[in-house]
Amino acid sequence: MMSLTTWHYTETGVDTIFRLEHHWGVKPIKGMVTIAEYPSRWEANVAAARLRDAGLESTVLVDPATDVAPHHVTDRMAVLVVREEAAEPAAAILDPIRSDREAERLDAAYHQHRFSDRPAWIRYATWALIIAIPGPLALSALWVLWYGVRGLFP
């Protein structure tokens, strides 16, 4: 098994933050706890910056191939890790980012309408636009085709 150790530089010296295990993804080393997983490195970096502003040391773990060869990456998740003793304060700081129940409720209420459940005037206006935009183009194409074919056979 191939392994690669990455180093993290702090004011007190050099600490080993994570080890990349070949075919197993990125795993935090002993003494580190995963706080959250994010779909992109940018979101994880924002959360890490919030923790740094609060005075908690954290780091974002991603597969190094995401920058060099993103087509080789199978796990695109970014993992935010902190030391074990800072896990509870970090979770408390990131709780508003993790779940915004009101936003989830509003999203669910907005996206549950089917087209047939919308008011009649919206349905008619939608169909009118669907016909009005390509309609003149289709009629023009038919007119050109008719006169073009008719000109071929006098």
N, C-alpha and C positions, 0 to 999 in steps of 0.2 A: 504494500500500500504506500502510495506516494503522499507525503505531507509537506506542507509549506507553512512556516511560522511567520506571522507578520508582527512587527513591533510598533508600539505606541509610545511616543515620547511625552513625558510629563515633566513638571518642574523638579521632581525628586529623582528622576532617572528614567530608565527604560523599563517598561512593563510589557509582558507578552499579553496581548489582548485576546487574540483568537488563533485557532489553527484551522487551516483549510484541509479537510480530509478529502482525498480524491474520490469522486463518485458519491460522497455523502453530504456535500454542501458545507456551509459555514456553520461551525458550532462554537459557542462561547467556551472559554477554558474554565477550569475550576475556580470557584469564587465569584463567577459572573452569573447573572440571572437575566433571562429574556423578559423584558417588560412588555413589548408590543411588536407586532409584525405589520409592515406597511407594504402596499403594492408598488411603491416607487422609492428610490433613494431620496428624492427631494422631500417627500412627506416625512420620512424618518429623520432627515437632517433638521427639519423644522422642529420636530419633537425633541431632538437632542439639544437644539439651541435653547428651547424653553427650559430644559433641565439644567443646562449650563448657566442660564440666567439665574436660576434658583440656587446655584452653588453645588449642584450634584454632577459628579463626573460620569459621563456616559459615552458610548461609542456606537456607531452604526456598522453592522456587519452585512456585507453583500458579497456575492461572488465576484472576484476581481475581473473575471472575463466580461462583465457587463460593460466596461469601458472599452476594452480592447477588441473583443469579438462577441458582441451581443447575440449573434446567431448561434453560438455554442452554449448559451446559458439555458439550463432547464428549469431552475428555480429562480424566479425573478423577484422574490420577496426580499425586502430589506428588514433586518432584525435589529431592534434597539435593545442594547444590553447595558446593565449597570451592575455595580458590586452588590453582593447579597445584602449588606447592611443598609443600602440605600434603596432597596426595592419598594418598601411601603411608601416612603415620601415621594418617590418618583411616580408610583401609580396614582397617588393622590393629585400630583401636579398635572399628569396627563389625562386624568379622567374626563375633563370637558372635551378633549380632542377625541378620545376613544368613542364616546357615545353621546350623541345629541338626540335625545329621545323626541323632542319636539320637531326637529328637522326630519327625522325618520317618519314621524306621523304625518307631517305635511307632504312629504314625498309620496307616501302610500296613498293619501287622499287625492293627490293630483293625478297620479298615474293609473288610477283604477277605472277610469271612464273608457268604455268602448265607443267606437264611432257611432254605432246605432243608438247609443244612450244620449247622445248630444241633442240639443234642440233642433227642430226641423229646419229653421232658417240657416243654421250653421251647416247642416248636411247639404241643403240646396245650394248655398253659396260655394261650398267646396266643390260640388259637382259642376257648377257653372264655371268656376275657374279652371277646373281640369279640362273642360271642353273649350273654353274661350281662349286659352293660351295656345294649344297646338291646333285648334280648329282652323283658323285662317291659313296656317302653314300647310295643313293637309289639303285644303281646298285649292290653294295655289299650286301645289304639286300635282294635283289631279288635273287642273286646267292646263298646265304646261305639258303634262303627259298626253292629254287628249289631243291638243293641237300639234304636238310633236309627232305623234303616231299618225294623225290625220294628214300631216304634211308629207309623210313618207309614202303614202298611197293616194295619189291625186285622182 
